Amino acid sequence: MEHISVLLDEAIEMLDIRKDGVYVDCTLGRGGHSSEILKRIPEGHLYAFDLDQSAIDESRKRLEEIGENFTLIHAPFEEFNARLDELQVGQVDGILMDLGVSSPQFDDPERGFSYRYDARLDMRMDQNQPLDAYTIVNTYPKEELLRVLREYGEEPNAGRIVAGILKAREQKPVETTFELVDVIKESLPAAILRKKGHPAKQTFQALRMEVNKELPQLASTLEQGLDRLKPGGRMAVITFHSLEDRIVKQAFAARALPKKVNRRMPIAGNEALHYKLVNKKPITASQAELDANSRAHSAKLRGVERTDEKEEKK
Ligand SMILES: C[S@@+](CC[C@H](N)C(=O)[O-])C[C@H]1O[C@@H](n2cnc3c(N)ncnc32)[C@H](O)[C@@H]1O
């Protein structure tokens, strides 16, 4: 399945691309956003991360048709500073993050991301890492499973579902996506099963986020990226659910909003006013995009700009 890039025009516009600029795409995927960046930087350079080898291989071909001025980095974006230092990259003009799973990952029946296909419980974006969903479901103690389902799935029935998993795994390991769906369905009363939406949706989301350490990686990479922007440089981030969006909103606010407006949010020392929000409210998909791509429904784009010295002293 093809990946249809979400908020493509809006994200590219937000980056306000300079033709000789240095840009980093933290989430290469199938190269939709990276291609548009590369087309606009004939004199610049693009660095793009993905921890999925197939994303790197597929996108390389697509990008080579546009130019040679790019470097693909097969690593988690959490290694942002380490990898860019290794490549002797200094400050950058723009950074993009388009979070989550790509359609080719989600719709590959063998990767175990979806409750719609029967597969081994896997859910790893990086197929070389040891931790997978099978390990979490079958070895995490009760309290840890509860934390994952409550924190990352915001699953109101976490207690029932975890009790069901613990009971099932006393008999035998829960091996596949369909086995887990059955355990979840058996754990919930009929009234809850009749409600709208798939009963396994939040559990699957939570497991995916735990397997791939999505939120801790996001928080750390935002800080690294914000520090590495040149004055005038911009960071644009597309999120797909409220937990991610909250982390982005708070990280940007901590740098861009004055302390008194921002009392309850963490303050990044005296750097608070070296940045400004590109838009006060997040940008969401147009009706035309929503009609064409169901993935766009929950998408939110936020941007921040590092302001230069002159502007700051005004
Ligand atoms: C939504 S897709 C990006 C799609 C891309 N913008 C496009 O238009 O084709 C997200 C991609 O980010 C990658 N990814 C997710 N978390 C990552 C991380 N922590 N480090 C590196 N890549 C990551 C996934 O493997 C996936 O390929």
The ligand as an ORCA input file, in Angstrom:
! r2SCAN-3c Opt
* xyz 0 1
  C       4.196      8.705      9.033
  S       5.634      7.996      8.397
  C       6.406      9.326      7.535
  C       5.890      9.484      6.140
  C       6.662     10.481      5.299
  N       6.579     11.831      5.819
  C       6.158     10.464      3.860
  O       5.562     11.448      3.415
  O       6.362      9.453      3.173
  C       6.656      7.869      9.795
  C       8.003      7.212      9.520
  O       8.830      7.530     10.625
  C       9.545      6.409     11.026
  N       9.802      6.559     12.453
  C       8.912      6.519     13.458
  N       9.525      6.688     14.649
  C      10.846      6.852     14.353
  C      11.989      7.079     15.147
  N      11.923      7.140     16.473
  N      13.179      7.224     14.531
  C      13.279      7.162     13.164
  N      12.217      6.933     12.366
  C      11.021      6.781     12.949
  C       8.668      5.226     10.699
  O       9.473      4.071     10.505
  C       7.958      5.700      9.428
  O       8.641      5.263      8.286
*
